[in-house]
Amino acid sequence: MIRLFLIFLLFFVLPKKPIKVPANRPPVSVILDTDMDSDVDDVGALAMLHAYERQQKARILGIIVTSDDQFSAPCTDAINVWFGRKDIPIGVSQKDSLRVFSRYTKQIAAQFPNRLTSNAEAGDGTVLYRKLLANAPDASVVIITIGHLTSLARLLDSAPDTISPLNGLDLVRKKVKSWSCMGGQFPEGKEANFYRPDPRSTIECLAKWTFPVTFAGWEVGSQIVTGGATFKESCDLESPVYKAYSLYNEFKGRASWDQIAILEAIEGAQPYFSVKKDGHCEVAPDGSNKWVVPVNRKQGYLTINQPAEKIRARIDELMLGK
């Protein structure tokens, strides 16, 4: 009887400790390069990264803000502070000739605590890129670009300095594992991150990049609408994420271009996507692109492999921090 009583206590009365499932792999070390300004999907993408970090699936090394919006870096910092990561370094592509045009960056920078009053106070993007890479283990960093490629091109063009004796291209060769790029339209088209405002940087990056790169094209993210009414019901009303989506379009939903790149970079393509690797991306002087032969096995672009609603639910879940 005593033994039966103990078994009863063990399985039905005493609180159960959660089972610790060992991670399949170490966290992905990420440098995020974002144009946190004109669209709100950058906010959702950054919220996803913080969710992955809390799940120990990602580690945010630093953020490069490739934008001329005056409050894009303070807004980015405010989101990081909200998620408990006020230590994340931020570098910018531009400190002068700044504009004020975003629907949400100025308001979030004013409402939520952060370390910056303007992009002008942030560090230089190229310097930060080099520091983060120089301090990282070899072949360990995943670069995720969800904006135009000016900052990445500057990194590749950078010269040896006191940070590292390697030039930018050699530093990338040594430290970077892969690149996840929200950009382009496949198999052909013209997409903003590739052509605006600096198509030359896109051409240069693709010409120099000889490591794995996966493109999350416009046509994929445009099919996955997140941040809508269902998201609003569960989102913390006091968070900068709620504020951004409210200011942007009152939770009418928005295509998930940037979030797709985050999802692929951290979880991999499967089961949500397939990766087409039967060619390579060719970019014209105007920033338009085509997927053409010959094959470059280092390059691929995503195609949807699951119902759009399933992918939407997963992204909304991560944007909510779950």
Helices and strands as residue ranges (DSSP letters): H 2-8, I 9-13, E 28-34, H 41-54, E 58-65, H 72-82, E 90-92, H 105-111, G 119-121, E 123-124, H 125-134, E 141-146, H 150-157, H 168-175, E 176-182, E 188-189, H 192-195, H 199-208, E 213-216, H 218-221, E 225-226, H 229-234, H 240-249, E 254-255, H 257-267, E 273-276, E 280-283, E 289-292, E 299-304, H 308-319
